[in-house]
């Protein structure tokens, strides 16, 4: 049996929590075993910046949570099942409509 996980963020750019939308991103991990969606797994979703809510098993092979942050920067979000993990980046920008340097 071959198990795999993928992870996506929507949107991939958010603002710090202070009123400027969007302030959170929906993180969706998809687990498949032998190519078929697999629910009932112990999926952990973590981040190096901000916080994530508790993971919800949607009973269709997908697992979701929300990411938000009070600090700006690049949030690396990691989804893990067993010893398999994948990552996605979310850009957390400052609020207030200011311009970002480049």
N, C-alpha and C positions, 0 to 999 in steps of 0.2 A: 504494500500500500504506500503510495506516494502522497504526502501531504504538502501543501503549499499555502502561502499567505501573500496577499497584496494589500496595499494601503493607499488611500487617496484622501485629500483634504479639499473641502469646498466651502468657502473660497480658499485660495492659497495665499491671499493677502488680507490681513485684518488690521484694525486699529487697536491701540491700547484701550482698556475699559475706561471711557470717559464721555460717552455720548455720541461719538462719531461712528456711524455704521460702516461696515460691519465690525462688530467687536468680538465675534466668535466664529470659529470654523467647525464644521461638522467633519469629524474624522471617521472614515469607513474602512474597516478591515474586512477582507473577504477570505474565507478559508475554504479550500477545496481538498478533497481526498480522492485520488484517482480521477481528477477532473470534475468531480461532482461536488456541489455545495455541501458544506458540513457544518451543521449547527451543534450546539451542546459542548463546544470546546472551551477550554480555559484560556481566553485571549487577554493578554495584558497590553494596554496602550499607555505609553509613558512619553514625557517630554522633558527637554532640558531647559525650557523657558516657558513660564506660565503654568497653568494647571489644566488638567483634563478631568471631566466628570466621570462617574462610574460607567463602565462599559455595559452596553445593552446587547444581549443576544436577540437578534431579530427573527430567529428561527428559520432563516432562509440561507444561511451560510454567511450572512453579513453581521458585523458587530460594529456598533456606533458609539461615539461619545462626542463631547464638545470641548474645544480648546479655547481658552481665553488667557489674556496676560495683562498685567499692569506695567510691564516693561517692554520697550521696543527691542527688536533684534530678530535674529533668525531662530525660529523654533524648529528643532529636529524632533519629529514625532516618530516613535518606534512602536510598531505592532509586533507582538511575539506570540507564537503558539508553539508549545514544546520547545525545541531548540532552534526554531526557524524564525527569523525576523526580517522585516523590511522597514524602510524609513521613507518619510516624506518631509519636505521642508515647507514651513509656513512663515511668510514674512510678516512680522508684527511691526507696523509703522507707528510713529508718533501721531497723536491726535491733533486736532486744531487746524487741519488743512494747510499746514506749512509745507514748504518744498523740501524734498529730500536731496541731500548732496549726492554727487555721483562720481 
